Amino acid sequence: MGAVSPQSSVGADVPADDAVLERARTDRRSLFDLDRFTSVLAEAELDAVVAFSGPNVTYTGGAFSRGWDPLQMVVTTAGGVQVLVLPDDYAQYFGEYSWVSDIRNFAVGEDMFSDGLNLLADVLIELGLSGARIGFEGPLQADWSRLLAERLPNAKRCEAAATLERARLIKTAGEIAVFRVAVLRTQEAMRAAWAGSRPGDTEKQISARVQSAALYLGADAIDHCQLQAGLHSTVAMSASLERPALSGDVVHIDLGAVFAGYHTDLARNAVVGAASPAQASIYQRLAEVQQTLIDTVKAGVVAAELAELNQQAFARVGLQHPWGAIGHGTGLSVHEGFVISEGCNEVLEAGMLINLEPSHIEAGDARYHIEDTLVVTDSGCELLGALLGGPLMEVIR
């Protein structure tokens, strides 16, 4: 079958929340809590932190960036002072969108890395931090570390990646609003792909269809799209092939799209034609496990407790989860902060975004996989999106 355009397959049920996404792209003040951020720095006993990576430059710097290359840096002090140190072209971009008014720029060229790091050192000295405890997001290249050590010999240089991730764990109301829209759009892209596909379409055709729909629905990029049918879906992380999805095949999809810098991550199954009683039963039992986990999530629950509950739930329904982890934190990175597993002692807090993703591989059949995003609250959680079709698989007709 030919490709079905997003316009014809998405329909009129698309959430009318473009303004939420556009505001997040152009004015990110509601997506960053400076008071919380500086309190995390105080807990880590840091006088300042320097962000280098895309997620943390985006988070602290006020405009979306992929980070690291070219060199981009955001200085945030424990007192709440912020300075951007950026190449010329990024300085112009951040100057248009960021809330940070103090922007120092350096020329793009052969010496840009030494020029940028020397300018960073100048800023830190100017801020009175030459003898302070400064967190640098790493790992830094050896020549970067040497230059900073030469310029700031009395400063205590600390690794700050974990501190920055800790600060990002609790989302603002603005971040959660973006995720509500992003998850719904990602889910709607799946619906568009199922509706626009027919028996005999190849994995690559269906994959292209769902990615196209996600972009049409407001995604800025695709982070990942794992889509396989039938036995091929039991091979984890394999590429979509020019392999037709035939009647009776269960199709697995794990889709992640980027909306204003935030990464969605949802997984579902559909069946080509009609599910056999055994296939329907597996999916319904997997949905039961997922609902058990969702019903347990609330502030104060330890991540390891969810992992243990997951094992118990799988044993009760007669399925087997193949991985050590059952979920993860999420946000500006697909996997953010912590992995929900037996050894994780992270205590869930209100405002965290987490993904839960029970999975089962049925030998000779397919991989069954349900992944949802939840907001942790004091009394429970908010499920962003919903199981497509409830405990029933969507159908490719």
C-alpha distance (Angstrom), angle and dihedral (degrees) to the residues before:
residue distance angle dihedral
M1 . . .
G2 3.78 . .
A3 3.77 122.2 .
V4 3.78 115.7 -82.7
S5 3.79 113.9 -135.4
P6 3.82 117.6 -118.1
Q7 3.78 89.2 -121.3
S8 3.80 92.5 61.0
S9 3.80 97.9 40.0
V10 3.80 102.6 39.5
G11 3.76 96.8 55.2
A12 3.79 129.3 -177.1
D13 3.81 97.7 -48.7
V14 3.80 95.2 84.4
P15 3.84 109.0 125.4
A16 3.80 110.2 -104.9
D17 3.80 94.0 -133.6
D18 3.79 102.7 117.6
A19 3.80 88.7 125.2
V20 3.82 90.9 63.2
L21 3.80 91.6 55.3
E22 3.79 94.9 42.2
R23 3.79 91.7 50.3
A24 3.81 89.4 51.4
R25 3.80 89.9 53.0
T26 3.79 95.8 49.1
D27 3.82 106.9 27.0
R28 3.80 115.3 29.0
R29 3.82 98.7 171.2
S30 3.81 92.0 111.7
L31 3.82 89.7 53.5
F32 3.82 97.3 63.1
D33 3.80 129.6 59.1
L34 3.81 107.0 -159.0
D35 3.80 93.5 -174.8
R36 3.79 92.1 54.7
F37 3.78 90.7 44.2
T38 3.80 94.1 53.7
S39 3.81 90.7 45.8
V40 3.82 88.7 56.7
L41 3.81 89.1 50.6
A42 3.80 89.2 51.8
E43 3.81 91.3 51.1
A44 3.81 88.8 52.2
E45 3.83 89.7 47.5
L46 3.80 91.6 -122.9
D47 3.80 123.6 149.0
A48 3.80 91.2 -160.0
V49 3.77 141.7 -8.9
V50 3.81 131.6 -145.4
A51 3.83 118.0 -149.9
F52 3.81 120.1 -155.3
S53 3.83 107.8 161.7
G54 3.78 126.7 87.8
P55 3.84 96.7 -110.6
N56 3.81 94.0 47.0
V57 3.81 96.3 40.8
T58 3.81 86.7 50.8
Y59 3.80 92.3 46.9
T60 3.80 99.0 46.2
G61 3.80 99.5 25.9
G62 3.78 101.5 54.8
A63 3.82 101.6 -125.3
F64 3.79 133.5 74.6
S65 3.79 113.9 -93.6
R66 3.79 135.5 166.5
G67 3.83 87.5 -148.7
W68 3.83 138.2 -160.4
D69 3.80 96.3 59.6
P70 2.93 113.8 83.2
L71 3.81 96.2 23.7
Q72 3.81 110.6 -97.3
M73 3.80 124.3 172.2
V74 3.79 137.5 -176.0
V75 3.80 120.3 -164.4
T76 3.80 117.0 -158.5
T77 3.80 119.8 178.5
A78 3.79 127.1 -153.0
G79 3.80 86.2 -110.6
G80 3.80 92.3 58.6
V81 3.82 99.3 -104.1
Q82 3.80 113.0 144.1
V83 3.80 130.7 -164.8
L84 3.81 127.9 178.2
V85 3.82 118.1 -146.0
L86 3.79 107.2 -167.3
P87 3.82 145.6 154.0
D88 3.80 113.9 -96.2
D89 3.81 96.2 -99.6
Y90 3.80 94.4 48.0
A91 3.80 90.5 44.8
Q92 3.79 88.7 61.4
Y93 3.80 91.8 47.8
F94 3.82 95.3 46.9
G95 3.81 89.6 43.8
E96 3.80 88.4 62.5
Y97 3.81 98.2 47.0
S98 3.82 112.3 18.1
W99 3.80 125.8 94.1
V100 3.83 88.3 -142.8
S101 3.80 109.0 98.7
D102 3.82 98.5 -175.6
I103 3.81 103.5 81.5
R104 3.81 121.5 165.8
N105 3.79 116.1 -168.2
F106 3.79 137.7 -165.3
A107 3.80 132.5 -167.2
V108 3.79 122.7 -90.8
G109 3.78 109.7 -122.7
E110 3.76 147.4 88.4
D111 3.82 93.8 -42.2
M112 3.80 97.2 39.2
F113 3.82 96.1 115.8
S114 3.80 95.8 51.5
D115 3.82 90.5 39.8
G116 3.81 91.6 49.8
L117 3.79 94.9 47.1
N118 3.81 92.2 45.8
L119 3.81 88.9 50.9
L120 3.82 88.7 49.6
A121 3.80 89.7 52.0
D122 3.83 89.9 49.4
V123 3.82 89.8 53.1
L124 3.81 93.4 48.9
I125 3.80 91.4 49.4
E126 3.80 90.8 46.9
L127 3.82 89.5 52.6
G128 3.80 90.1 55.1
L129 3.80 94.3 -108.4
S130 3.81 100.3 121.8
G131 3.81 90.2 112.7
A132 3.79 98.0 28.2
R133 3.78 134.7 111.4
I134 3.81 103.4 -99.9
G135 3.79 127.0 -175.7
F136 3.80 116.1 -143.9
E137 3.78 118.9 -167.4
G138 3.77 106.5 -125.6
P139 2.84 177.3 45.0
L140 3.81 86.2 -96.2
Q141 3.77 122.3 -163.2
A142 3.80 113.4 -101.4
D143 3.81 94.1 -113.7
W144 3.82 90.4 50.6
S145 3.80 90.7 52.5
R146 3.80 91.6 48.7
L147 3.80 92.9 50.8
L148 3.81 93.0 48.6
A149 3.82 91.0 47.0
E150 3.80 90.5 52.5
R151 3.82 93.4 48.3
L152 3.82 96.0 40.7
P153 3.82 104.8 31.2
N154 3.82 94.0 156.7
A155 3.79 97.0 46.7
K156 3.77 120.9 101.6
R157 3.81 104.0 -128.0
C158 3.82 113.3 -154.3
E159 3.81 134.8 -178.6
A160 3.80 107.2 -106.4
A161 3.81 106.3 177.2
A162 3.82 92.6 102.2
T163 3.82 92.0 47.0
L164 3.80 91.6 52.2
E165 3.80 91.5 48.7
R166 3.81 89.4 48.9
A167 3.80 90.0 54.1
R168 3.81 91.4 51.8
L169 3.82 95.3 50.9
I170 3.81 95.7 84.9
K171 3.78 109.7 61.1
T172 3.79 126.8 -146.4
A173 3.79 120.8 -124.7
G174 3.80 87.3 -104.9
E175 3.79 92.6 55.7
I176 3.79 91.8 49.1
A177 3.81 90.0 50.1
V178 3.80 89.8 54.9
F179 3.79 90.9 49.1
R180 3.80 92.7 50.4
V181 3.79 89.5 58.4
A182 3.81 94.8 39.3
V183 3.81 94.8 52.0
L184 3.80 92.4 47.5
R185 3.81 90.5 49.6
T186 3.81 91.6 48.7
Q187 3.78 90.5 49.6
E188 3.79 91.2 47.5
A189 3.82 89.7 52.4
M190 3.81 88.2 57.9
R191 3.79 90.9 50.5
A192 3.80 89.5 50.1
A193 3.80 91.0 52.2
W194 3.79 93.8 49.0
A195 3.81 91.9 46.4
G196 3.80 92.8 47.9
S197 3.80 96.8 46.3
R198 3.78 130.5 85.6
P199 3.82 135.5 -166.0
G200 3.79 108.5 -77.5
D201 3.82 95.6 33.0
T202 3.77 110.5 131.4
E203 3.77 126.6 -115.7
K204 3.80 89.5 -111.2
Q205 3.81 91.9 52.0
I206 3.81 92.7 51.0
S207 3.81 90.8 43.8
A208 3.80 91.7 51.3
R209 3.80 89.6 47.9
V210 3.82 94.7 53.7
Q211 3.81 93.3 44.5
S212 3.80 91.6 48.7
A213 3.81 90.6 49.7
A214 3.82 91.7 50.2
L215 3.80 91.2 52.4
Y216 3.80 91.4 45.9
L217 3.80 89.2 51.3
G218 3.80 93.6 56.4
A219 3.81 108.7 -79.3
D220 3.78 113.9 142.0
A221 3.81 93.4 -153.7
I222 3.79 143.0 -10.9
D223 3.79 115.3 -107.6
H224 3.80 96.7 -173.3
C225 3.78 140.6 -19.2
Q226 3.79 116.0 -169.3
L227 3.80 105.9 -178.1
Q228 3.80 123.6 162.7
A229 3.79 135.5 150.7
G230 3.78 133.0 -136.7
L231 3.80 118.3 -29.7
H232 3.80 91.0 -3.6
S233 3.82 89.2 66.6
T234 3.81 90.3 65.4
V235 3.83 88.7 69.1
A236 3.80 102.0 86.0
M237 3.81 118.6 -130.2
S238 3.82 94.8 -0.2
A239 3.80 121.9 150.7
S240 3.78 124.1 -103.0
L241 3.80 110.4 -98.6
E242 3.79 138.9 -157.3
R243 3.79 84.7 -98.6
P244 3.81 118.3 131.4
A245 3.79 120.3 -123.2
L246 3.78 103.0 -129.6
S247 3.78 133.1 -162.4
G248 3.80 110.0 -69.6
D249 3.81 94.8 22.3
V250 3.79 117.8 131.5
V251 3.81 109.6 -139.1
H252 3.81 118.5 -148.0
I253 3.80 122.6 -157.1
D254 3.80 130.8 -179.0
L255 3.80 107.0 -178.1
G256 3.78 129.1 -175.8
A257 3.79 122.6 179.7
V258 3.81 131.8 178.7
F259 3.81 119.1 -124.8
A260 3.83 116.0 -178.9
G261 3.80 88.2 -28.1
Y262 3.82 96.3 -47.9
H263 3.81 118.9 117.2
T264 3.78 123.3 -138.2
D265 3.80 121.4 -159.3
L266 3.81 120.2 -172.0
A267 3.80 131.7 158.8
R268 3.80 129.5 -164.0
N269 3.80 142.8 154.1
A270 3.77 131.8 -129.4
V271 3.78 128.5 -174.5
V272 3.79 127.0 -137.2
G273 3.79 108.8 -125.6
A274 3.77 107.4 -22.4
A275 3.79 131.7 -15.3
S276 3.78 118.3 -117.3
P277 3.81 115.5 -121.8
A278 3.82 88.8 -104.6
Q279 3.82 92.6 51.2
A280 3.80 92.8 47.1
S281 3.79 90.2 49.1
I282 3.80 93.5 51.6
Y283 3.80 92.8 51.1
Q284 3.80 92.9 45.7
R285 3.81 91.3 50.4
L286 3.80 91.0 47.8
A287 3.82 88.9 51.1
E288 3.80 87.9 51.9
V289 3.82 90.3 55.0
Q290 3.80 90.3 49.2
Q291 3.79 91.9 50.2
T292 3.80 90.4 50.3
L293 3.79 90.2 54.5
I294 3.80 93.2 45.3
D295 3.81 91.3 50.6
T296 3.82 89.4 54.8
V297 3.81 99.8 49.0
K298 3.80 116.0 106.0
A299 3.79 139.0 123.3
G300 3.79 111.4 -65.6
V301 3.81 97.0 32.9
V302 3.81 113.6 124.2
A303 3.81 116.1 -128.3
A304 3.81 91.4 -128.7
E305 3.81 88.9 57.6
L306 3.80 89.6 59.0
A307 3.79 90.1 50.3
E308 3.80 90.9 51.9
L309 3.80 91.7 46.5
N310 3.80 88.7 50.8
Q311 3.81 91.0 56.6
Q312 3.80 91.0 49.2
A313 3.80 92.4 48.2
F314 3.80 92.5 49.5
A315 3.79 91.3 50.0
R316 3.80 90.2 49.8
V317 3.82 93.8 54.0
G318 3.78 95.0 40.1
L319 3.81 98.6 -114.5
Q320 3.80 132.4 116.1
H321 3.80 128.2 -131.5
P322 3.84 106.3 -142.6
W323 3.81 100.6 -156.4
G324 3.78 136.0 66.3
A325 3.80 92.9 -129.0
I326 3.80 126.1 63.3
G327 3.80 98.0 -171.8
H328 3.78 148.0 -29.0
G329 3.77 146.4 -140.8
T330 3.78 115.7 -87.5
G331 3.80 141.5 -169.0
L332 3.81 129.3 105.0
S333 3.82 85.7 6.8
V334 3.79 125.5 43.4
H335 3.81 90.3 -124.7
E336 3.78 107.5 33.8
G337 3.77 130.0 175.1
F338 3.80 104.8 -22.6
V339 3.78 146.0 7.3
I340 3.81 118.8 -126.4
S341 3.79 103.0 -125.0
E342 3.79 140.9 127.7
G343 3.80 93.6 -85.3
C344 3.83 96.9 46.9
N345 3.82 114.2 107.0
E346 3.81 94.3 -178.7
V347 3.80 110.2 138.4
L348 3.79 113.3 -140.0
E349 3.80 114.4 -119.3
A350 3.78 131.9 -165.6
G351 3.79 109.7 -90.6
M352 3.80 96.6 32.7
L353 3.79 118.8 129.7
I354 3.78 113.5 -143.1
N355 3.78 136.3 174.1
L356 3.80 122.9 -141.5
E357 3.79 117.1 -163.5
P358 3.80 120.4 173.7
S359 3.78 112.1 -175.1
H360 3.79 137.9 -176.0
I361 3.81 130.0 -168.7
E362 3.78 112.5 -150.5
A363 3.80 109.5 -157.4
G364 3.79 111.8 -121.3
D365 3.79 92.5 11.1
A366 3.83 125.0 54.5
R367 3.78 149.2 -69.0
Y368 3.80 114.1 -82.8
H369 3.80 113.9 -156.4
I370 3.79 135.1 167.1
E371 3.80 119.3 -175.6
D372 3.79 124.8 178.5
T373 3.80 136.1 173.7
L374 3.81 119.5 -131.4
V375 3.79 136.6 -174.9
V376 3.80 111.5 -137.4
T377 3.82 114.3 -131.4
D378 3.80 133.1 -178.5
S379 3.80 91.9 -104.1
G380 3.81 100.9 33.8
C381 3.78 132.9 -55.7
E382 3.78 143.7 -67.1
L383 3.79 115.3 -123.0
L384 3.79 110.6 -141.1
G385 3.77 106.0 -147.3
A386 3.78 122.2 -9.7
L387 3.76 140.6 -113.6
L388 3.79 107.7 -72.1
G389 3.79 104.5 -113.6
G390 3.79 91.6 -2.5
P391 3.82 110.7 -102.2
L392 3.84 89.9 -12.5
M393 3.78 126.0 90.3
E394 3.77 119.6 -115.7
V395 3.81 113.0 -109.9
I396 3.81 129.9 -128.4
R397 3.81 103.4 -150.8
